[in-house]
Amino acid sequence: MEDSWVNSAEVLGADLHLELSGPGSRRAVLMRALREAVRGGRLAPGTRLPPYRSLAADLGVARNTVADAYAELVAEGWLTARQGSGTRVAARAEPVAPVRVRTTPDRVGKPVYDLVQGKPDPAAFPRTAWIASARRALNAAPNDAFGPGDPRGRAELREALAGYLARARGVRTDPERIVLCSGVAHGLRLLARTVGGRWGVEAYGLPFHRGLLTGAGVETAPLAVDAEGADVSGLGRERAVLLTPAHQFPTGGPLGSGRRAAVVDWARATGGLVVEDDYDGELRYDRQPVGAVQSLDPERVALLGSVSKSLSPTLRIGWMVLPDALVDDIAAAKGEREQWSSATEQLTLADFIASGEYDRHVRRMRQRHRRRRDRLVEVLAERAPQVRVGGVAAGLHAVLELPPGSERAVVKAAAWQGLAVEGLDEYRHPLAPAGRRDGLVVGYATPPERDYPGALDALCRALPPAEESLAGA
């Protein structure tokens, strides 16, 4: 391409000069010229660029060439696109240091903001109440609490959990059917090794859990997921099925009542086991409590839960509410002694529950997370009304639906904005049925309060503009 200087249409009272030179496609040359204009200071932050048609006509190139160049520079963080505001130079003259995200492993660095799901704000931990419970628990602890532990866990905590789960989650159990573990992942690993065989899993779920099952020799078969949760009609002769009935992870929404009954009927007819990950069962905002599937048939459903989201993952305390026939086998698989979670922390949690502090803390967290969620929804409605937000009736994250084929570019754009966030495709089973969805999984509980506005601003800058804005550019 010959070197040339091009004078574009007037933009906010100023001419835009671009030198198109050097090797590469027309799009690559245009992108290079725009980057140099920004880097050199000739295009100041906030400068509005010409609409696609105007710049394309001035340069003698196709409109799609300009549109593609703009879109790529938005993804890289050089430009921003807003409905009604057109395409502008980003607030930073240079993009922030790139960060490592799962879909762009070649980019390294530390994010400025974190909206990755599943991590509660550590500042919310109830230190004062926890210390008080620890003091009472240690004062009352029997001497055997400081010796080798029962692999099922401390009886005090199992008793407290039996009462709490019956009251808050509708679970039908007694302390003898509860085996403590270090978290849901630990419980899954024990169940996989004990039950074995082939398991049904939701088409969208934690890759870590699928990998854990595979590592234990369990083959997984994906079940389609829709607005009513997993489609359990796809189950056949699997030995077990892993579900998140209270709030499907990550797409959101409870398992429909008909499907709850159907999966229990399947388990009774085949001798299979329903493994219920009680994810987000306590953290609800706009709906009535959804009881545990376990209550429909305690002999065919194993319920798993933990305090990782409600209190802190560092406590390493979870539980399995098991069918009677599995209790001894799971305890044996766990080992002769408790070696996974501290007996003193188990006793502290038992007091924390019995004293009512756990209920009070969960209610406070509901209010805190609901405010965070409401702020996310409000900001998106104001700045990105084209983005549909789902899965927000419970939990610690929302799912933002994106135009087909745009997910990877948006995650890349977020990285250039200094934002750590994950695409929905990260959670899709490799063998999932047809119907791939593009979206972002946005964890709104993670950032400290002071960083939350900046995190939302970075998120909005990374999102694609409305279709009507693109069409009118």
C-alpha positions as CSV (number, residue, x, y, z in Angstrom):
1,M,0.0,0.0,0.0
2,E,1.3,3.5,-0.9
3,D,2.1,5.9,1.9
4,S,-0.6,8.6,2.2
5,W,-2.0,11.2,4.5
6,V,-5.8,11.1,4.8
7,N,-8.0,13.9,6.2
8,S,-11.2,12.5,7.6
9,A,-14.5,14.1,8.2
10,E,-14.8,16.6,11.0
11,V,-14.9,15.1,14.4
12,L,-15.9,17.3,17.3
13,G,-14.5,20.3,15.4
14,A,-11.1,18.8,14.7
15,D,-9.6,16.9,11.7
16,L,-8.4,13.4,12.1
17,H,-5.1,12.7,10.2
18,L,-4.0,9.1,9.7
19,E,-0.9,7.9,7.9
20,L,-1.6,4.6,6.2
21,S,1.7,2.9,5.4
22,G,3.6,-0.3,5.9
23,P,2.8,-3.9,5.2
24,G,-0.4,-5.8,6.1
25,S,-4.0,-5.9,5.3
26,R,-6.0,-2.6,5.2
27,R,-7.5,-3.4,8.6
28,A,-4.1,-4.0,10.1
29,V,-2.6,-0.8,8.6
30,L,-5.6,1.2,9.9
31,M,-5.3,-0.3,13.4
32,R,-1.6,0.5,13.5
33,A,-2.3,4.1,12.4
34,L,-4.9,4.6,15.0
35,R,-2.7,3.1,17.8
36,E,0.1,5.4,16.8
37,A,-2.2,8.4,16.8
38,V,-3.4,7.6,20.3
39,R,0.1,6.7,21.6
40,G,1.6,9.9,20.2
41,G,-1.1,12.0,21.8
42,R,-2.6,13.3,18.6
43,L,-5.9,11.6,19.6
44,A,-6.6,12.6,23.2
45,P,-8.7,10.4,25.6
46,G,-12.4,11.0,25.0
47,T,-11.9,12.1,21.4
48,R,-14.9,10.9,19.3
49,L,-13.9,9.1,16.1
50,P,-15.7,9.3,12.8
51,P,-18.6,7.0,12.1
52,Y,-17.7,3.9,10.1
53,R,-19.2,5.1,6.9
54,S,-17.5,8.5,7.0
55,L,-14.0,7.2,7.7
56,A,-14.5,4.4,5.2
57,A,-15.4,6.9,2.5
58,D,-12.5,9.1,3.3
59,L,-10.0,6.2,3.3
60,G,-11.5,4.5,0.3
61,V,-11.9,1.2,2.2
62,A,-14.9,-1.0,3.0
63,R,-17.1,0.0,5.9
64,N,-16.5,-3.5,7.4
65,T,-12.8,-2.8,7.4
66,V,-13.3,0.2,9.7
67,A,-15.9,-1.6,11.8
68,D,-13.6,-4.6,12.4
69,A,-10.6,-2.3,13.2
70,Y,-12.7,-0.3,15.7
71,A,-14.0,-3.5,17.3
72,E,-10.5,-5.0,17.7
73,L,-9.2,-1.7,19.2
74,V,-12.2,-1.7,21.6
75,A,-11.3,-5.2,22.7
76,E,-7.6,-4.2,23.2
77,G,-8.6,-1.2,25.3
78,W,-7.6,1.6,23.0
79,L,-11.1,2.7,22.2
80,T,-14.6,2.5,23.8
81,A,-18.0,2.2,22.2
82,R,-21.2,3.4,23.9
83,Q,-24.8,3.6,22.8
84,G,-25.6,7.1,21.7
85,S,-22.0,8.3,22.2
86,G,-20.2,6.6,19.3
87,T,-16.6,5.3,19.3
88,R,-14.1,7.3,21.4
89,V,-10.5,7.1,22.5
90,A,-10.3,5.3,25.8
91,A,-9.6,7.1,29.1
92,R,-6.1,5.7,29.1
93,A,-3.6,6.7,26.5
94,E,-2.0,3.3,26.8
95,P,-3.9,0.1,27.7
96,V,-3.4,-1.2,31.2
97,A,-1.0,-4.1,31.8
98,P,-2.7,-7.2,30.4
99,V,-3.9,-9.8,33.0
100,R,-4.1,-13.6,32.9
101,V,-7.5,-14.9,32.3
102,R,-8.4,-18.5,31.4
103,T,-9.5,-17.7,27.8
104,T,-6.3,-15.7,27.1
105,P,-3.4,-17.7,28.7
106,D,-0.8,-15.7,26.7
107,R,-1.6,-12.6,28.7
108,V,0.1,-12.2,32.1
109,G,-0.1,-9.7,34.9
110,K,-2.1,-8.9,38.0
111,P,-5.7,-7.6,37.5
112,V,-6.7,-4.2,38.9
113,Y,-10.3,-5.4,39.5
114,D,-11.7,-8.9,40.2
115,L,-15.2,-10.0,39.2
116,V,-14.4,-13.7,39.2
117,Q,-17.3,-15.7,40.7
118,G,-17.2,-17.8,43.8
119,K,-15.1,-15.6,46.1
120,P,-16.9,-13.8,49.0
121,D,-15.3,-10.6,50.2
122,P,-12.9,-11.6,53.0
123,A,-13.6,-8.3,54.8
124,A,-17.2,-9.6,55.5
125,F,-16.0,-12.4,57.8
126,P,-17.6,-11.9,61.3
127,R,-14.4,-11.8,63.3
128,T,-15.9,-10.6,66.6
129,A,-18.7,-13.1,66.7
130,W,-16.4,-15.9,65.5
131,I,-13.8,-15.1,68.3
132,A,-16.6,-15.2,70.9
133,S,-17.8,-18.6,69.6
134,A,-14.2,-19.9,69.6
135,R,-13.7,-18.8,73.2
136,R,-16.9,-20.5,74.4
137,A,-16.2,-23.6,72.3
138,L,-12.7,-24.1,73.7
139,N,-13.8,-23.5,77.3
140,A,-16.5,-26.2,76.9
141,A,-14.5,-28.6,74.7
142,P,-14.1,-32.1,76.2
143,N,-10.6,-33.5,76.4
144,D,-11.2,-35.9,73.5
145,A,-11.5,-32.9,71.2
146,F,-7.7,-32.6,71.4
147,G,-7.0,-36.2,70.5
148,P,-7.4,-38.3,67.3
149,G,-10.8,-37.4,65.7
150,D,-13.7,-39.4,64.5
151,P,-13.6,-39.5,60.7
152,R,-17.3,-38.5,60.6
153,G,-16.4,-35.2,62.4
154,R,-17.2,-33.8,65.8
155,A,-20.6,-34.9,67.1
156,E,-21.3,-31.3,68.3
157,L,-21.2,-29.9,64.8
158,R,-23.1,-32.8,63.3
159,E,-25.9,-32.2,65.8
160,A,-25.9,-28.5,65.2
161,L,-26.0,-29.0,61.4
162,A,-28.8,-31.5,61.6
163,G,-31.0,-29.0,63.4
164,Y,-30.0,-26.1,61.2
165,L,-30.4,-27.9,57.9
166,A,-33.8,-29.2,58.9
167,R,-35.0,-25.7,59.9
168,A,-33.4,-23.7,57.1
169,R,-33.3,-26.1,54.1
170,G,-36.0,-28.7,54.9
171,V,-33.5,-31.5,55.1
172,R,-34.6,-34.8,56.7
173,T,-31.7,-36.2,58.7
174,D,-30.1,-36.9,62.0
175,P,-26.5,-36.4,63.2
176,E,-25.6,-40.0,62.4
177,R,-26.2,-39.5,58.7
178,I,-23.9,-36.5,58.5
179,V,-20.2,-36.9,57.7
180,L,-18.1,-33.8,57.8
181,C,-15.5,-33.0,55.1
182,S,-13.3,-30.1,54.1
183,G,-15.7,-28.8,51.4
184,V,-17.9,-29.8,48.6
185,A,-15.0,-30.8,46.4
186,H,-13.7,-33.2,49.1
187,G,-17.2,-34.7,49.5
188,L,-17.5,-35.2,45.8
189,R,-14.2,-37.0,45.6
190,L,-15.3,-39.3,48.4
191,L,-18.6,-40.1,46.8
192,A,-17.0,-40.6,43.4
193,R,-14.6,-43.2,44.8
194,T,-17.3,-44.9,46.7
195,V,-20.1,-44.9,44.1
196,G,-18.1,-45.1,40.9
197,G,-19.6,-45.7,37.5
198,R,-20.9,-43.2,35.1
199,W,-22.5,-39.9,36.4
200,G,-24.9,-37.5,34.8
201,V,-23.8,-33.8,35.2
202,E,-25.2,-30.5,34.2
203,A,-24.0,-29.2,30.8
204,Y,-22.8,-26.1,32.6
205,G,-21.0,-26.5,35.8
206,L,-17.6,-26.1,37.6
207,P,-14.8,-27.6,35.4
208,F,-13.0,-28.3,38.7
209,H,-15.7,-30.7,39.8
210,R,-15.8,-32.5,36.4
211,G,-12.0,-32.9,36.6
212,L,-12.3,-34.2,40.1
213,L,-14.8,-36.8,39.0
214,T,-12.7,-37.8,36.0
215,G,-9.7,-38.2,38.3
216,A,-11.7,-40.6,40.5
217,G,-12.4,-42.7,37.4
218,V,-16.0,-41.4,36.9
219,E,-17.2,-40.8,33.3
220,T,-19.5,-37.8,33.0
221,A,-22.5,-37.4,30.7
222,P,-23.8,-33.8,30.2
223,L,-27.5,-33.0,30.7
224,A,-29.0,-30.0,28.8
225,V,-29.7,-26.9,31.0
226,D,-32.5,-24.5,30.4
227,A,-34.6,-22.1,32.5
228,E,-35.8,-25.0,34.7
229,G,-32.3,-26.3,35.4
230,A,-31.0,-29.6,34.2
231,D,-33.2,-31.7,31.9
232,V,-33.2,-34.9,33.9
233,S,-35.2,-36.8,31.2
234,G,-31.8,-37.4,29.6
235,L,-30.8,-39.8,32.4
236,G,-30.5,-43.5,31.7
237,R,-28.5,-46.1,33.6
238,E,-26.0,-43.7,35.2
239,R,-24.9,-44.6,38.8
240,A,-25.4,-41.0,40.0
241,V,-26.3,-37.5,38.9
242,L,-24.7,-34.3,40.2
243,L,-27.1,-31.3,40.3
244,T,-27.3,-27.8,41.8
245,P,-31.1,-27.6,42.4
246,A,-31.2,-24.5,44.6
247,H,-29.5,-22.3,42.0
248,Q,-28.1,-23.9,38.9
249,F,-24.5,-23.1,38.6
250,P,-23.6,-20.9,36.8
251,T,-26.7,-20.1,34.6
252,G,-29.0,-19.5,37.6
253,G,-32.5,-20.6,38.6
254,P,-33.8,-23.5,40.7
255,L,-34.6,-26.9,39.4
256,G,-38.2,-27.1,38.4
257,S,-40.7,-28.9,40.7
258,G,-41.5,-31.5,38.0
259,R,-37.9,-32.2,37.4
260,R,-37.3,-32.6,41.2
261,A,-39.9,-35.3,41.3
262,A,-38.6,-36.9,38.1
263,V,-35.0,-37.2,39.3
264,V,-36.1,-38.8,42.5
265,D,-38.3,-41.2,40.5
266,W,-35.3,-42.0,38.3
267,A,-33.2,-42.8,41.4
268,R,-35.8,-45.1,42.8
269,A,-36.3,-46.9,39.6
270,T,-32.7,-47.5,38.7
271,G,-31.0,-47.6,42.2
272,G,-29.1,-44.4,41.2
273,L,-28.0,-41.7,43.6
274,V,-28.8,-38.0,43.3
275,V,-25.9,-35.9,44.5
276,E,-27.2,-32.5,45.5
277,D,-24.7,-29.6,45.6
278,D,-26.6,-27.2,47.8
279,Y,-24.8,-24.3,46.1
280,D,-26.2,-20.9,47.2
281,G,-29.1,-22.5,49.0
282,E,-29.0,-19.9,51.7
283,L,-28.2,-16.8,49.6
284,R,-31.5,-15.9,48.0
285,Y,-32.9,-12.4,47.4
286,D,-36.1,-12.2,45.3
287,R,-37.8,-15.5,45.8
288,Q,-39.1,-17.8,48.5
289,P,-36.8,-20.4,50.0
290,V,-36.4,-23.5,47.8
291,G,-36.2,-26.7,49.9
292,A,-33.6,-29.3,49.3
293,V,-34.3,-32.2,47.0
294,Q,-33.0,-34.5,49.7
295,S,-36.3,-34.0,51.6
296,L,-38.1,-35.9,48.9
297,D,-36.1,-39.1,49.5
298,P,-33.3,-39.2,52.1
299,E,-32.3,-42.7,51.0
300,R,-31.7,-41.8,47.4
301,V,-30.2,-38.3,47.7
302,A,-26.9,-37.2,49.2
303,L,-26.7,-33.5,50.0
304,L,-23.4,-31.6,50.0
305,G,-22.8,-28.2,51.6
306,S,-20.1,-26.0,53.1
307,V,-19.4,-22.6,54.6
308,S,-17.1,-21.6,51.8
309,K,-19.5,-19.0,50.4
310,S,-21.4,-18.0,53.5
311,L,-18.4,-17.6,55.8
312,S,-15.0,-18.3,54.3
313,P,-13.3,-21.0,52.2
314,T,-10.3,-20.9,54.6
315,L,-12.3,-22.7,57.3
316,R,-12.3,-25.9,55.2
317,I,-15.5,-27.2,56.7
318,G,-18.2,-28.9,54.6
319,W,-20.8,-31.7,55.2
320,M,-22.4,-34.7,53.5
321,V,-25.9,-35.6,54.4
322,L,-26.0,-39.2,53.3
323,P,-28.4,-42.1,52.7
324,D,-28.0,-44.6,55.6
325,A,-26.5,-47.2,53.3
326,L,-23.5,-44.9,52.4
327,V,-22.5,-43.6,55.8
328,D,-20.1,-46.3,56.8
329,D,-18.5,-46.6,53.3
330,I,-17.9,-42.9,53.1
331,A,-16.5,-42.7,56.7
332,A,-14.2,-45.6,55.7
333,A,-13.1,-43.8,52.5
334,K,-12.3,-40.7,54.5
335,G,-9.9,-42.6,56.8
336,E,-9.6,-43.8,60.3
337,R,-9.1,-40.4,61.8
338,E,-10.2,-36.8,61.1
339,Q,-7.3,-35.3,59.1
340,W,-9.0,-32.7,57.0
341,S,-10.5,-30.0,59.2
342,S,-9.6,-28.7,62.6
343,A,-11.6,-30.1,65.5
344,T,-11.5,-26.7,67.2
345,E,-12.9,-24.9,64.2
346,Q,-15.7,-27.6,64.0
347,L,-16.5,-26.9,67.6
348,T,-16.4,-23.1,67.0
349,L,-18.8,-23.5,64.0
350,A,-21.1,-25.7,66.2
351,D,-21.3,-22.9,68.7
352,F,-21.7,-20.2,66.0
353,I,-24.8,-22.1,64.7
354,A,-26.3,-22.9,68.1
355,S,-25.9,-19.3,69.3
356,G,-27.9,-18.0,66.3
357,E,-24.8,-16.0,65.0
358,Y,-24.8,-18.0,61.8
359,D,-28.4,-17.1,61.0
360,R,-27.7,-13.5,61.8
361,H,-24.6,-13.5,59.6
362,V,-26.4,-15.1,56.7
363,R,-29.1,-12.5,56.9
364,R,-26.5,-9.7,56.9
365,M,-24.8,-11.3,53.9
366,R,-28.1,-11.5,52.0
367,Q,-28.6,-7.7,52.5
368,R,-25.0,-7.0,51.5
369,H,-25.0,-9.1,48.4
370,R,-28.4,-7.9,47.3
371,R,-27.1,-4.3,47.4
372,R,-24.1,-5.4,45.3
373,R,-26.4,-7.2,42.9
374,D,-28.8,-4.3,42.6
375,R,-26.0,-1.9,41.9
376,L,-24.7,-4.2,39.1
377,V,-28.1,-4.4,37.5
378,E,-28.7,-0.6,37.8
379,V,-25.3,0.2,36.2
380,L,-25.8,-2.2,33.4
381,A,-29.4,-0.9,32.8
382,E,-27.9,2.6,32.5
383,R,-24.8,2.0,30.6
384,A,-25.3,-1.3,28.7
385,P,-29.1,-1.7,28.3
386,Q,-28.5,-4.1,25.4
387,V,-27.0,-6.7,27.8
388,R,-29.5,-9.0,29.5
389,V,-28.7,-10.0,33.1
390,G,-29.8,-13.4,34.4
391,G,-29.4,-15.7,37.4
392,V,-29.6,-12.9,39.9
393,A,-32.4,-14.2,42.2
394,A,-29.8,-15.9,44.4
395,G,-26.1,-16.5,44.8
396,L,-23.0,-14.4,44.4
397,H,-22.8,-14.0,40.6
398,A,-24.8,-12.9,37.6
399,V,-24.7,-14.1,34.0
400,L,-24.6,-11.4,31.3
401,E,-25.8,-12.6,27.9
402,L,-23.7,-11.6,25.0
403,P,-24.2,-11.5,21.2
404,P,-23.3,-14.8,19.6
405,G,-19.6,-15.1,18.9
406,S,-18.6,-12.2,21.0
407,E,-17.6,-13.8,24.3
408,R,-13.9,-14.3,23.7
409,A,-13.5,-10.7,22.5
410,V,-15.3,-9.3,25.5
411,V,-13.2,-11.3,28.0
412,K,-10.1,-10.0,26.1
413,A,-11.4,-6.5,26.3
414,A,-12.0,-6.9,30.0
415,A,-8.4,-8.0,30.5
416,W,-7.2,-4.8,28.7
417,Q,-9.4,-2.9,31.1
418,G,-7.6,-4.5,34.1
419,L,-10.6,-6.6,34.9
420,A,-10.5,-10.4,35.8
421,V,-13.8,-12.0,34.7
422,E,-14.8,-15.3,33.2
423,G,-16.7,-16.3,30.1
424,L,-19.6,-18.7,30.3
425,D,-17.9,-21.1,27.9
426,E,-15.4,-21.8,30.7
427,Y,-18.2,-23.8,32.4
428,R,-19.5,-25.7,29.5
429,H,-19.0,-29.5,29.4
430,P,-16.9,-30.5,26.4
431,L,-19.6,-32.9,25.3
432,A,-22.5,-30.6,26.0
433,P,-25.5,-30.8,23.7
434,A,-25.8,-28.2,20.9
435,G,-26.7,-24.7,21.9
436,R,-23.5,-22.9,22.9
437,R,-24.3,-19.6,24.7
438,D,-22.1,-16.5,24.9
439,G,-22.0,-14.7,28.2
440,L,-20.0,-13.5,31.1
441,V,-20.1,-14.9,34.6
442,V,-19.7,-11.9,36.9
443,G,-19.0,-12.4,40.6
444,Y,-20.3,-9.3,42.4
445,A,-19.3,-10.4,46.0
446,T,-15.5,-10.3,45.5
447,P,-14.3,-6.7,45.2
448,P,-13.8,-4.6,48.4
449,E,-16.4,-1.8,48.7
450,R,-13.9,0.8,47.6
451,D,-13.1,-1.1,44.4
452,Y,-16.6,-2.1,43.4
453,P,-17.5,1.1,41.4
454,G,-14.2,0.9,39.5
455,A,-14.8,-2.8,38.7
456,L,-18.3,-2.0,37.3
457,D,-16.9,0.8,35.3
458,A,-14.2,-1.5,33.8
459,L,-16.9,-4.1,33.1
460,C,-19.1,-1.6,31.2
461,R,-16.1,-0.4,29.1
462,A,-15.4,-4.0,28.0
463,L,-19.0,-4.8,26.9
464,P,-20.0,-4.6,23.3
465,P,-22.1,-1.6,22.2
466,A,-25.8,-1.9,21.4
467,E,-26.6,-3.3,17.9
468,E,-28.4,-0.1,17.1
469,S,-25.3,1.9,18.0
470,L,-23.2,-0.2,15.7
471,A,-25.7,0.0,12.9
472,G,-25.7,3.8,13.1
473,A,-22.0,4.3,13.3
